[in-house]
């Protein structure tokens, strides 16, 4: 079997997979405990993201017309 990552959580008593997955008995597992992020950390990341987006899309950013497109993307589904 190939190595695969499965999301799971601890309910206070057992480790439970977040989605069903068929495991054979005695399958070897590695469990990684992830740090719990606080709302304060999440808000800080959101503030940082907003600042980065504001820099990328400045109020003085020129509008580019579709006439400037040299080659269309045939896989783009937004047409």
C-alpha positions in Angstrom: 0.0 0.0 0.0 1.2 3.5 -0.8 1.7 6.0 2.0 -1.4 8.3 2.3 -2.4 11.2 4.6 -5.8 11.0 6.3 -7.4 13.7 8.3 -8.6 12.8 11.8 -9.4 14.2 15.2 -9.4 13.2 18.8 -12.8 13.2 20.4 -11.5 13.0 24.0 -11.4 9.2 24.0 -10.4 7.9 20.6 -8.7 9.1 17.4 -11.4 9.2 14.6 -10.9 9.5 10.9 -12.7 12.5 9.4 -13.7 10.5 6.3 -14.2 6.7 6.0 -11.2 4.8 4.8 -10.8 1.0 4.7 -7.9 -0.1 6.9 -6.9 -3.7 7.4 -6.2 -4.9 11.0 -2.7 -4.2 12.2 -2.0 -1.5 9.6 0.9 0.5 10.7 0.1 4.2 11.3 2.0 7.4 12.2 0.1 10.0 14.1 1.1 13.6 14.0 -0.4 16.0 16.5 -0.9 19.4 15.1 -0.9 22.6 17.2 -4.2 24.1 18.0 -4.4 27.6 16.5 -6.1 30.3 18.5 -8.6 32.9 17.1 -5.9 35.5 17.7 -3.4 33.7 15.4 -6.1 33.3 12.7 -6.9 37.0 12.9 -3.2 37.9 12.6 -2.9 35.7 9.5 -6.0 37.3 8.0 -4.6 40.8 8.7 -1.3 39.9 7.0 -3.2 38.5 4.0 -5.3 41.6 3.7 -2.2 43.8 3.8 -0.5 41.7 1.1 -3.6 41.8 -1.1 -3.8 45.6 -0.7 -0.2 45.9 -1.8 -0.8 43.6 -4.8 -4.1 45.4 -5.8 -3.3 49.0 -5.1 -5.9 51.7 -5.7 -3.6 53.1 -8.4 -3.4 49.8 -10.2 -4.4 50.4 -13.8 -7.3 48.6 -15.4 -6.2 46.3 -18.2 -8.6 45.7 -21.1 -9.1 42.4 -22.7 -7.7 43.8 -25.9 -4.2 43.4 -24.3 -4.6 39.6 -24.2 -2.3 38.1 -26.8 -3.3 34.5 -26.5 -6.5 33.1 -24.9 -6.4 30.1 -22.6 -8.6 27.4 -24.2 -9.1 25.7 -20.8 -10.5 28.8 -19.1 -14.1 28.1 -18.2 -15.1 31.7 -17.4 -16.0 32.7 -20.9 
